Amino acid sequence: MKKNTTTLIFLISIICFSQNSNKKTYYYFQNNEITKADFKSFDDRKIYTRKIENDSSIVKNIYLHKNTGKLDSVQHQQITMFLTKIIGSEFDQGKKTMIHLYRGNDKKIYKDSKHKKYWKWVKNNSNRYQSFLIGSKGLQIESNKEKHIYLDEYNLLEKLFFQNSNFKINHLLIKPNGKIYIYFGLDDILYALDLSLD
């Protein structure tokens, strides 16, 4: 009897594993199909991957952490007005503005407000750059000008730039000419800043 049970378990295992190995895998880069070789050639530091699996296939999709875009003059003016409203006189539209947007992580925003190397660089380049840590609505934080912490009570930044992001922290660089860099994920604010330098 034990022999029959062992044989049965062995056969079920083979069937289960063979079903998995028969699944076809598809590779995509930002929703465009690519080869497996292309998929493996990406730098892991610059991308994140989403995997979807069903009974017959596996879909692996690569997305860049960094994406670029351009605000038209009306959009740029609206964002400038909004940032002036939540940040106040500290906001200077003539500088490159780095925004780190937090959701669902109260402790991380306070930890990043104490990142000495990051804030030293911002201070040394304050003639060209400014940076703000902004929490989404629902985050249990209080605005603190000295620590560069602010709250987006309307969730406007999240709705405009990060609605499809699953990450707890995202980043946005706005240049005075309206060019924007959008970063999905990246827990290290210094690394996000490094990617924005050009």
Salt bridges, closest charged atoms under 4 A:
ASP43 OD2 - ARG45 NH2 2.67
GLU53 OE2 - LYS23 NZ 2.80
GLU53 OE1 - LYS51 NZ 3.88
GLU90 OE2 - LYS145 NZ 3.66
ASP112 OD1 - LYS108 NZ 2.96
GLU158 OE2 - ARG103 NH1 2.61
ASP188 OD1 - HIS115 NE2 3.98
ASP198 OD1 - LYS96 NZ 3.88
ASP198 OD2 - LYS175 NZ 2.82
